[in-house]
Amino acid sequence: MHVLSDEFEDQLLRIIDNRFEDFLKAIPKQDNKQLDLISSQQVMDELGVGYNTLKRWEEAGLKRYQAPVEGTRKVYFLKSHIYAFLGVEN
């Protein structure tokens, strides 16, 4: 039994996803480094890798983080996990 329509649920999830993204942008840069999060798009841009490469890394053990809300699309990684996965000392 659905309490909300699928359309309303999708809209609500987009709002939550946008609010989460705004929250991460609002964190001062020094705190963001303590949080250590980087979006999948930033990983691809900074390392010059594609989506398929990132998916293979996940399959090989790189842990992804996503808001615990069904339908959320934004994916983040911990920078320290990426360094460790690539064998780079931080």
Short mmCIF file of the C-alpha atoms (twelve columns), coordinates in Angstrom:
data_MODEL
# 
_entry.id   MODEL 
# 
loop_
_atom_site.group_PDB 
_atom_site.id 
_atom_site.type_symbol 
_atom_site.label_atom_id 
_atom_site.label_alt_id 
_atom_site.label_comp_id 
_atom_site.label_asym_id 
_atom_site.label_seq_id 
_atom_site.Cartn_x 
_atom_site.Cartn_y 
_atom_site.Cartn_z 
_atom_site.pdbx_PDB_model_num 
ATOM 1  C CA . MET A 1  0.000  0.000  0.000   1 
ATOM 2  C CA . HIS A 2  1.389  3.384  -1.027  1 
ATOM 3  C CA . VAL A 3  0.517  6.427  1.021   1 
ATOM 4  C CA . LEU A 4  2.107  8.821  -1.482  1 
ATOM 5  C CA . SER A 5  1.802  8.783  -5.247  1 
ATOM 6  C CA . ASP A 6  4.901  7.725  -7.182  1 
ATOM 7  C CA . GLU A 7  5.132  11.204 -8.716  1 
ATOM 8  C CA . PHE A 8  5.020  12.914 -5.322  1 
ATOM 9  C CA . GLU A 9  7.534  10.441 -3.904  1 
ATOM 10 C CA . ASP A 10 9.957  11.156 -6.791  1 
ATOM 11 C CA . GLN A 11 9.544  14.892 -6.262  1 
ATOM 12 C CA . LEU A 12 10.172 14.518 -2.536  1 
ATOM 13 C CA . LEU A 13 13.310 12.472 -3.165  1 
ATOM 14 C CA . ARG A 14 14.657 15.122 -5.539  1 
ATOM 15 C CA . ILE A 15 14.048 17.796 -2.896  1 
ATOM 16 C CA . ILE A 16 15.870 15.731 -0.249  1 
ATOM 17 C CA . ASP A 17 18.755 15.069 -2.637  1 
ATOM 18 C CA . ASN A 18 19.040 18.797 -3.424  1 
ATOM 19 C CA . ARG A 19 18.916 19.742 0.260   1 
ATOM 20 C CA . PHE A 20 21.673 17.226 1.038   1 
ATOM 21 C CA . GLU A 21 23.804 18.654 -1.754  1 
ATOM 22 C CA . ASP A 22 23.155 22.213 -0.480  1 
ATOM 23 C CA . PHE A 23 24.121 21.082 3.026   1 
ATOM 24 C CA . LEU A 24 27.451 19.736 1.783   1 
ATOM 25 C CA . LYS A 25 28.125 22.970 -0.111  1 
ATOM 26 C CA . ALA A 26 27.309 25.026 3.008   1 
ATOM 27 C CA . ILE A 27 29.904 23.282 5.158   1 
ATOM 28 C CA . PRO A 28 32.982 25.502 5.428   1 
ATOM 29 C CA . LYS A 29 35.906 24.234 3.377   1 
ATOM 30 C CA . GLN A 30 37.980 23.337 6.442   1 
ATOM 31 C CA . ASP A 31 35.129 21.222 7.820   1 
ATOM 32 C CA . ASN A 32 34.591 19.642 4.397   1 
ATOM 33 C CA . LYS A 33 38.156 18.346 4.569   1 
ATOM 34 C CA . GLN A 34 37.361 16.821 7.939   1 
ATOM 35 C CA . LEU A 35 34.280 15.255 6.391   1 
ATOM 36 C CA . ASP A 36 36.549 13.926 3.617   1 
ATOM 37 C CA . LEU A 37 33.704 13.449 1.103   1 
ATOM 38 C CA . ILE A 38 34.020 13.857 -2.645  1 
ATOM 39 C CA . SER A 39 31.261 13.304 -5.204  1 
ATOM 40 C CA . SER A 40 31.589 10.652 -7.877  1 
ATOM 41 C CA . GLN A 41 31.638 13.409 -10.520 1 
ATOM 42 C CA . GLN A 42 34.531 15.132 -8.730  1 
ATOM 43 C CA . VAL A 43 36.423 11.823 -8.574  1 
ATOM 44 C CA . MET A 44 35.962 11.317 -12.306 1 
ATOM 45 C CA . ASP A 45 36.978 14.914 -13.097 1 
ATOM 46 C CA . GLU A 46 40.010 15.058 -10.797 1 
ATOM 47 C CA . LEU A 47 41.392 11.628 -11.681 1 
ATOM 48 C CA . GLY A 48 40.389 11.668 -15.328 1 
ATOM 49 C CA . VAL A 49 38.508 8.379  -15.122 1 
ATOM 50 C CA . GLY A 50 35.126 7.465  -16.538 1 
ATOM 51 C CA . TYR A 51 31.956 6.142  -15.012 1 
ATOM 52 C CA . ASN A 52 32.752 2.539  -15.954 1 
ATOM 53 C CA . THR A 53 36.154 2.737  -14.264 1 
ATOM 54 C CA . LEU A 54 34.560 4.049  -11.088 1 
ATOM 55 C CA . LYS A 55 32.000 1.227  -11.178 1 
ATOM 56 C CA . ARG A 56 34.823 -1.348 -11.539 1 
ATOM 57 C CA . TRP A 57 36.582 0.216  -8.545  1 
ATOM 58 C CA . GLU A 58 33.377 -0.157 -6.534  1 
ATOM 59 C CA . GLU A 59 33.117 -3.797 -7.593  1 
ATOM 60 C CA . ALA A 60 36.741 -4.226 -6.492  1 
ATOM 61 C CA . GLY A 61 35.963 -2.870 -3.023  1 
ATOM 62 C CA . LEU A 62 35.867 0.947  -3.086  1 
ATOM 63 C CA . LYS A 63 33.030 1.912  -0.730  1 
ATOM 64 C CA . ARG A 64 30.420 4.403  -1.900  1 
ATOM 65 C CA . TYR A 65 28.230 6.582  0.308   1 
ATOM 66 C CA . GLN A 66 24.707 7.635  -0.531  1 
ATOM 67 C CA . ALA A 67 21.891 9.215  1.444   1 
ATOM 68 C CA . PRO A 68 19.756 6.438  2.984   1 
ATOM 69 C CA . VAL A 69 16.705 7.472  0.985   1 
ATOM 70 C CA . GLU A 70 15.393 5.308  -1.834  1 
ATOM 71 C CA . GLY A 71 15.887 6.932  -5.222  1 
ATOM 72 C CA . THR A 72 18.732 9.224  -4.173  1 
ATOM 73 C CA . ARG A 73 21.201 9.490  -7.019  1 
ATOM 74 C CA . LYS A 74 24.105 11.516 -5.637  1 
ATOM 75 C CA . VAL A 75 27.035 9.262  -4.691  1 
ATOM 76 C CA . TYR A 76 30.042 10.215 -2.574  1 
ATOM 77 C CA . PHE A 77 33.334 8.606  -1.655  1 
ATOM 78 C CA . LEU A 78 35.747 9.221  1.184   1 
ATOM 79 C CA . LYS A 79 38.981 10.689 -0.150  1 
ATOM 80 C CA . SER A 80 40.961 8.590  2.297   1 
ATOM 81 C CA . HIS A 81 39.325 5.423  0.891   1 
ATOM 82 C CA . ILE A 82 40.244 6.452  -2.645  1 
ATOM 83 C CA . TYR A 83 43.873 7.078  -1.611  1 
ATOM 84 C CA . ALA A 84 44.003 3.718  0.135   1 
ATOM 85 C CA . PHE A 85 42.365 1.947  -2.804  1 
ATOM 86 C CA . LEU A 86 44.885 3.462  -5.215  1 
ATOM 87 C CA . GLY A 87 47.783 2.718  -2.885  1 
ATOM 88 C CA . VAL A 88 48.629 6.385  -2.352  1 
ATOM 89 C CA . GLU A 89 49.647 7.599  1.092   1 
ATOM 90 C CA . ASN A 90 47.643 10.596 2.234   1 
# 
